[in-house]
Amino acid sequence: MDTALERFLLTMQFRPADPPFVLAGWAWEETRAQWMQQGWDGTPAEELFGTDAYFDVAVHYGPEPGFAYEVLEQDETTRLYINTEGAVMREFIEHHDTSMPQFVKFPVETLEQFEQFEAERLGPSLDRRLGEDWRARMASHHDRSLPRRCWPGLWGGFFGSPRNLMGLENLCLAFYDQPALVERMMQRQADLMIAVTGAILEHTHIDTFWFWEDMAFNHGPLINPELFRKFALPHYRRVVEFLHSRGIAHIGLDSDGDITELIPLWLEAGITFLWPFEVAAGMDVLKVRRDYGHGLAMGGGICKTAVARGGETMRREVDRVMPLVDDGGYVPELDHGAPPDITWDRFREYMEYLMHRLGRG
């Protein structure tokens, strides 16, 4: 098999890829800093271990222009600031990447505020979103050896995006108290995703598109799935149908937590690939495969805490998911980014063993 693109497409079609498509995944900012102290010289994992990678077509579906970052107050341990999305947040100065911030205030509370936000910051202008030279940059991407992924980051969905604007509690209440606001936010998000992606596709090719939601915790969804189905499903379908019309068949979605109750909704929407299947939240990629067969491709599912322990514990965890590699439609990867308790030696041990099991070591 010559290219990562060919391996990716075969995997998504549940056909054997020899060698299998595999990713090293990503590591937290604090983890990378720690690894540099532990002997990593910064060489990308693809070069060190021979893994595959995506070519990410960077797209921004969030507020543009963004808000100016501004520190409002700071003490010895925390800072209060306005982030680029307009939220007022308090975070620890040290370990900010590995701790949850406190969300103090969000930019949208009412339909009127959203309409103002929409008019000022949710326009589809690609020149503003990607820079005036974006057409030339997109057209210059001639390398077709890697699968091209449209990765919208934290503004690529119908729960995550409104949550960025309102906050979790306010959004969940708005489904009941302000349904017109929720519908307007989702409609606008779908409109923006279609307009921006359509413009980009005039100048480059995309093999896979990913939504981003992060709408579950370790005991289940953050909102009743049937309520979310009522509001979000029509907009998922609009975007997916548009993507299909432009030849994009492989539609992924990223959500942490226990997504068991959400999987049927996403399948109904046209999602074909899910990630990361966090083991600590009770997700088991082997069980999901038994439940859905070849109707759902998957990535992730390798327990990061087992990798942190290393040795036989790590090897058993890698061995556990190997039947899925043989079955197809599965990309072996950590069940989220590598946290700081995975040392560089343990990560290297894991990658070397994974590549050995895949016949790529």
Legacy VTK file of the C-alpha trace (Angstrom):
# vtk DataFile Version 3.0
C-alpha trace
ASCII
DATASET POLYDATA
POINTS 361 float
0.000 0.000 0.000
1.675 3.204 -1.183
-0.025 6.122 0.526
-1.781 7.043 3.750
-4.758 8.210 1.671
-5.198 4.762 0.148
-4.922 3.111 3.562
-7.442 5.538 5.041
-10.012 5.017 2.289
-9.737 1.233 2.508
-10.162 1.386 6.283
-13.265 3.557 6.022
-14.700 1.063 3.523
-14.037 -1.891 5.889
-11.597 -3.349 3.404
-8.172 -4.745 4.379
-5.322 -2.245 4.284
-1.798 -3.646 4.291
-0.270 -2.109 6.301
-3.166 -0.716 8.403
-3.842 3.007 8.714
-2.663 4.223 12.142
-2.275 7.558 13.938
-0.009 8.580 16.796
-2.636 11.042 18.029
-1.925 14.286 19.830
-0.577 15.297 23.222
-1.564 18.063 25.616
0.558 21.207 25.695
1.854 20.306 29.166
2.648 16.772 28.000
4.724 18.029 25.080
6.663 20.371 27.368
7.301 17.473 29.742
8.404 15.184 26.914
10.950 17.779 25.787
12.513 17.534 29.245
12.425 13.739 29.061
14.332 13.345 25.813
11.947 14.116 22.951
13.586 16.443 20.443
10.347 17.630 18.850
10.513 15.368 15.793
6.928 14.619 14.625
5.597 11.171 15.490
5.069 10.352 11.808
8.809 10.640 11.285
9.815 8.872 14.493
7.443 5.915 14.312
6.290 5.812 10.692
2.629 6.510 11.476
0.108 8.081 9.133
-1.375 11.570 9.418
-4.156 13.759 8.100
-3.627 16.846 5.998
-5.900 19.244 7.847
-7.718 21.826 5.773
-8.071 24.419 8.519
-11.503 26.032 8.595
-12.893 28.475 11.137
-16.659 28.488 11.632
-16.586 30.570 14.805
-16.701 34.310 15.468
-14.748 36.445 13.036
-13.387 38.853 13.955
-12.615 37.210 17.250
-12.601 39.123 20.507
-9.377 40.700 21.725
-7.800 38.659 24.505
-7.895 40.796 27.636
-6.812 40.037 31.199
-9.336 41.639 33.534
-7.651 40.734 36.824
-4.928 38.430 38.104
-3.635 37.190 41.437
-0.838 34.807 42.424
-2.623 31.667 41.187
-5.409 32.645 38.762
-6.281 35.099 36.012
-9.662 36.382 34.855
-9.787 37.161 31.145
-11.921 37.511 28.020
-11.093 34.806 25.505
-11.186 35.179 21.734
-14.771 33.853 21.675
-16.072 36.553 24.015
-16.423 34.442 27.166
-15.151 35.699 30.524
-13.108 32.914 32.118
-10.964 32.316 35.179
-8.110 29.815 34.972
-5.075 28.696 36.917
-1.901 30.379 35.727
0.041 27.134 36.094
-1.329 23.923 34.600
-4.015 25.809 32.688
-3.932 23.157 29.967
-4.684 20.287 32.351
-7.322 21.894 34.570
-10.850 23.091 33.840
-11.366 26.868 33.765
-14.279 28.576 35.476
-16.705 30.101 32.978
-17.945 33.375 34.444
-19.995 34.977 31.640
-20.878 34.254 28.018
-21.556 36.633 25.125
-25.107 35.408 24.317
-28.086 35.125 26.658
-31.026 36.169 24.441
-32.165 35.991 20.823
-31.519 39.712 20.464
-27.927 39.307 21.649
-27.380 36.439 19.247
-28.734 38.463 16.326
-26.224 41.197 17.127
-23.421 38.652 17.521
-24.430 37.051 14.217
-24.406 40.352 12.352
-21.024 41.370 13.723
-19.087 38.079 13.833
-20.702 35.207 11.927
-20.350 36.381 8.349
-19.140 33.871 5.738
-16.337 36.050 4.294
-13.369 33.748 3.629
-11.013 36.686 3.208
-11.680 37.628 6.830
-11.683 34.056 8.103
-8.656 32.654 6.289
-6.728 35.655 4.982
-6.841 37.309 1.601
-4.457 34.737 0.068
-6.582 31.717 1.039
-7.501 30.802 -2.548
-3.875 30.539 -3.608
-2.962 28.591 -0.481
-5.769 26.088 -1.011
-4.956 25.660 -4.694
-1.282 25.042 -3.856
-2.080 21.888 -1.874
-1.111 19.359 -4.542
0.064 16.495 -2.315
-2.556 13.734 -2.420
-0.629 11.176 -0.374
-2.432 12.109 2.858
-6.187 12.057 3.512
-7.484 15.610 3.590
-9.642 16.331 6.603
-11.809 19.381 7.119
-11.389 19.907 10.837
-13.457 22.800 12.213
-12.164 22.620 15.785
-14.437 23.870 18.548
-17.042 25.428 16.209
-18.009 22.389 14.174
-21.302 21.199 15.604
-24.770 21.904 16.901
-24.200 21.512 20.637
-20.572 22.520 21.047
-20.951 25.745 19.076
-24.030 27.089 20.914
-22.423 26.038 24.197
-19.434 28.237 23.335
-21.843 31.157 23.015
-24.119 30.494 26.008
-22.432 28.074 28.394
-23.625 24.586 29.236
-26.287 25.399 31.821
-27.728 28.339 29.899
-27.892 26.321 26.682
-29.599 23.346 28.313
-32.227 25.684 29.799
-32.648 27.463 26.461
-33.846 24.232 24.807
-36.926 24.611 27.029
-37.133 28.356 27.714
-35.859 29.873 24.444
-36.419 27.310 21.659
-36.453 30.026 18.998
-32.947 31.060 20.045
-31.654 27.475 19.901
-33.219 26.937 16.477
-31.757 30.200 15.165
-28.248 29.336 16.424
-28.339 25.885 14.822
-29.770 27.187 11.553
-27.060 29.826 11.363
-24.347 27.293 12.158
-25.492 25.002 9.351
-25.728 27.930 6.921
-22.214 29.041 7.806
-20.707 25.563 7.555
-22.235 25.020 4.124
-21.240 28.451 2.795
-17.663 28.356 4.047
-16.998 24.725 3.141
-18.555 25.183 -0.261
-16.260 28.103 -1.020
-13.195 26.141 0.073
-14.185 23.163 -2.071
-13.970 25.382 -5.133
-10.207 25.442 -4.600
-9.234 22.183 -2.910
-10.392 18.617 -2.265
-11.596 17.120 1.028
-11.693 13.385 1.787
-13.321 13.503 5.217
-15.243 16.070 7.247
-15.459 16.050 11.052
-18.045 17.562 13.337
-17.100 18.496 16.917
-19.584 18.236 19.765
-18.112 17.120 23.148
-21.627 16.729 24.490
-21.305 13.842 26.954
-19.681 13.166 30.318
-18.729 9.894 31.992
-22.336 8.907 32.747
-24.043 9.849 29.489
-25.160 12.779 27.310
-25.325 16.324 28.637
-28.828 16.677 27.200
-31.728 14.356 26.456
-30.895 12.750 23.090
-34.491 12.962 21.895
-34.561 16.700 22.584
-31.299 17.122 20.720
-32.654 14.980 17.881
-35.657 17.307 17.561
-33.533 20.436 17.235
-30.240 19.272 15.704
-31.030 16.362 13.392
-32.474 18.487 10.531
-29.334 20.648 10.534
-26.960 17.696 10.660
-28.788 16.285 7.672
-28.567 19.547 5.749
-24.805 19.707 6.195
-24.261 15.984 5.530
-26.393 16.078 2.384
-24.386 19.051 1.163
-21.106 17.203 1.845
-22.362 14.130 0.022
-23.336 16.305 -2.936
-19.712 17.434 -3.106
-18.337 13.881 -3.041
-17.397 13.670 0.661
-18.532 10.256 1.882
-16.684 9.887 5.198
-18.237 12.044 7.906
-16.629 11.939 11.355
-17.598 13.325 14.745
-15.578 13.954 17.898
-17.291 13.748 21.283
-15.826 12.784 24.633
-17.680 10.935 27.386
-20.256 8.143 27.303
-21.895 8.604 23.902
-23.848 5.320 23.927
-27.262 6.997 23.727
-26.126 9.467 21.062
-24.721 6.981 18.550
-28.134 6.146 16.978
-28.872 9.848 16.494
-25.567 10.468 14.753
-25.946 7.416 12.543
-29.387 8.675 11.538
-27.813 12.026 10.691
-25.320 10.383 8.332
-22.232 10.255 10.539
-19.972 7.339 9.518
-17.008 7.627 11.923
-16.784 8.404 15.659
-13.853 9.229 17.963
-12.368 8.900 20.690
-14.379 6.307 22.735
-13.034 7.123 26.194
-12.527 3.949 28.207
-12.840 5.790 31.555
-16.345 6.862 30.481
-17.347 3.245 29.902
-16.888 3.203 26.126
-15.684 -0.094 24.647
-14.963 -0.153 20.928
-15.360 -3.948 20.852
-18.884 -3.705 22.253
-19.764 -0.855 19.888
-18.637 -3.009 16.961
-20.814 -5.887 18.200
-23.772 -3.494 18.435
-23.361 -1.693 15.102
-21.202 -3.941 12.949
-19.915 -2.330 9.781
-22.447 0.459 10.055
-19.984 2.583 12.032
-16.258 3.180 11.651
-14.317 4.116 14.783
-11.065 5.618 16.007
-9.442 5.773 19.430
-10.518 3.394 22.181
-7.024 2.556 23.531
-7.074 3.419 27.240
-4.595 6.200 27.986
-4.240 5.180 31.641
-3.136 1.693 30.537
-0.526 3.311 28.306
0.634 5.442 31.254
1.216 2.254 33.270
3.247 0.742 30.452
4.631 -2.766 30.253
2.257 -5.710 30.234
-0.738 -3.514 31.095
-0.134 -1.445 27.976
0.497 -4.496 25.793
-2.739 -6.171 26.894
-4.659 -3.004 26.054
-3.157 -2.793 22.564
-3.774 -6.503 22.020
-7.411 -6.015 23.069
-8.274 -3.851 20.050
-6.338 -5.779 17.406
-9.409 -7.814 16.297
-10.977 -4.531 15.177
-7.962 -3.720 13.004
-8.442 -7.071 11.273
-12.197 -6.429 10.908
-11.667 -3.034 9.272
-13.283 0.328 9.860
-11.090 1.050 12.870
-8.126 3.377 13.435
-6.141 2.343 16.564
-5.334 5.399 18.652
-5.416 6.661 22.235
-8.880 7.404 23.587
-8.049 11.117 23.650
-4.897 13.248 23.752
-1.899 11.999 25.733
-1.990 13.533 29.250
1.133 14.375 31.291
1.065 11.101 33.238
2.201 9.371 30.035
5.952 9.879 30.093
7.942 10.084 26.898
9.463 6.626 27.539
6.001 5.121 28.060
4.618 6.782 24.946
7.556 5.586 22.896
7.121 2.066 24.309
3.445 2.154 23.369
4.045 3.407 19.834
6.767 0.852 19.165
4.569 -2.001 20.385
1.514 -0.740 18.471
3.500 -0.477 15.255
4.935 -3.962 15.851
1.447 -5.447 16.268
0.335 -3.724 13.088
3.273 -5.125 11.139
4.703 -1.660 10.647
7.498 -1.789 13.242
LINES 1 362
361 0 1 2 3 4 5 6 7 8 9 10 11 12 13 14 15 16 17 18 19 20 21 22 23 24 25 26 27 28 29 30 31 32 33 34 35 36 37 38 39 40 41 42 43 44 45 46 47 48 49 50 51 52 53 54 55 56 57 58 59 60 61 62 63 64 65 66 67 68 69 70 71 72 73 74 75 76 77 78 79 80 81 82 83 84 85 86 87 88 89 90 91 92 93 94 95 96 97 98 99 100 101 102 103 104 105 106 107 108 109 110 111 112 113 114 115 116 117 118 119 120 121 122 123 124 125 126 127 128 129 130 131 132 133 134 135 136 137 138 139 140 141 142 143 144 145 146 147 148 149 150 151 152 153 154 155 156 157 158 159 160 161 162 163 164 165 166 167 168 169 170 171 172 173 174 175 176 177 178 179 180 181 182 183 184 185 186 187 188 189 190 191 192 193 194 195 196 197 198 199 200 201 202 203 204 205 206 207 208 209 210 211 212 213 214 215 216 217 218 219 220 221 222 223 224 225 226 227 228 229 230 231 232 233 234 235 236 237 238 239 240 241 242 243 244 245 246 247 248 249 250 251 252 253 254 255 256 257 258 259 260 261 262 263 264 265 266 267 268 269 270 271 272 273 274 275 276 277 278 279 280 281 282 283 284 285 286 287 288 289 290 291 292 293 294 295 296 297 298 299 300 301 302 303 304 305 306 307 308 309 310 311 312 313 314 315 316 317 318 319 320 321 322 323 324 325 326 327 328 329 330 331 332 333 334 335 336 337 338 339 340 341 342 343 344 345 346 347 348 349 350 351 352 353 354 355 356 357 358 359 360
